[in-house]
């Protein structure tokens, strides 16, 4: 790509021209089709695959990552690219945990040989990653993890289990925290491995949730052999790397939460649209329920302030080499706002918000209520709200531990 020297309009023209030549017209506005590869188990059409491959080859699926592992764009150029894509009904078809969590951390801690091997699959969206963090006995107290990793000379041998491994049933690889020194203190003796999910001894069991979906899984490792070169970051220093990855995770989650990301059906309508549809308007054209009207206004004001803060934090993170402990503030606030949004929507739906299955409910109503149930996890995933408040009090505010 040409060097535009900060000329935004020159880049906009180049982006617009490239998109016109490379975005399949059959995918216009069809978000589900464009992102089929990102929604595990969905069938990817020929045009969707072509779109993903073209974006991957261009590096624009990971636009701000440095070359050769991304587009090498500035934040302003990436924003322009997003605007041009939105204008023609296109979405970025490359994402997932490999892009939002593992990739940025791997760029910092992986060796050049490891990056040359694993980054192309992430950048092109060919390889799907899952996260091996939580265990049945190590949730918020993650450092208590007990998945064993033994040095067998020419390979590592892994035994143990993980839980809440999102998308593990579709994943090709897992970035996994394991215990490599059982005699060390719990925050020490932990390392990072990259585990091939198709290896003998790996078993995945999807967990059926109350909303009828199975995004989370149990994952079991029984005498799983892992090549020595798949250990990354400092040996027995994985806790430091793991905390860095959590900053990227919280930053990624918060960026989507405030916008009300509660599913495809809900994304088509705003909170006030739901309220107008199900509650109705009074003679003055205002929402008929005055109290609900007031709370929706308060929610939208809070969400707008949050979005502006996220944007400012993103700019600061760019100049400070990635997200900081402030990502915990964003994650906590984003989870709270997203859950308030779903609560307001379901409240506005009234009787239509009572069911998530069966006759008498529209397809979009069922999808919305399932999304409301899923939103309950917003304050748990990526570190619970309690954990994030602890990070804020200690790392951001510098407060002492409570007596």
Secondary structure, 3 states (H helix, E strand, C coil): CCCCCCCHHHHHHHHHHHHHHHCCHHHCCCHHHHCHHHCCCCCCCHHHHHHHHHHHHHCHHHCCCCCCCCCCCCHHHHHHHHHHHHHCCCCCCCCCHHHHHHHHHHHHHCCHHHHHHHHHHHHCCCCCEEEECCECCECCCHHHCCCEEEECCCEEEEEEEEECCCCCCCCCEEEEEEECCCCCCCCCCEEEEEEECCCCCEEEEEECCCCCCCCEEEEEEEEEEEEHHHEECCCCEHHHHHHHHHHHHHHHHHHHHCCCCCCHHHHCCCHHHHHHHHCCECCCCCECCHHHHHHHHHHHHHHHHHHHHHHHHHHHHHHCCCCCCCHHHHHHHHHHHHHHHHHHHHHHHHHHHCCCCCCCCCHHHHHHHHHHHHHHHHHCCCCCHHHHHHHHHHHHCCCCCCC
